[in-house]
């Protein structure tokens, strides 16, 4: 949460960031990270490391839900019968 508000002070908007509650499938525990959208990618700010990496590098994190100041999202894996259309920004 501190990173969220620190980045807001630096000029990021709440729409550019989400706090993501997830499951660490290696440690089998719950965890939370800050995700920042920048230049078409989502970067993970995680207190488990000093590196800021693209979300694509984190294969062992299974997102459960995410929130920002306005919205909340439930991350539900698609099923065989799910129709999914990516929305454009």
Secondary structure, DSSP 8 states (H G I E B T S, - for coil): -HHHHHHHHTT--GGGEEEEEEEETTTTEEEEEEEEEETTEEEEE-TT-S--EEGGG-SSEEEEEEE-SS-EEE-----TT--------
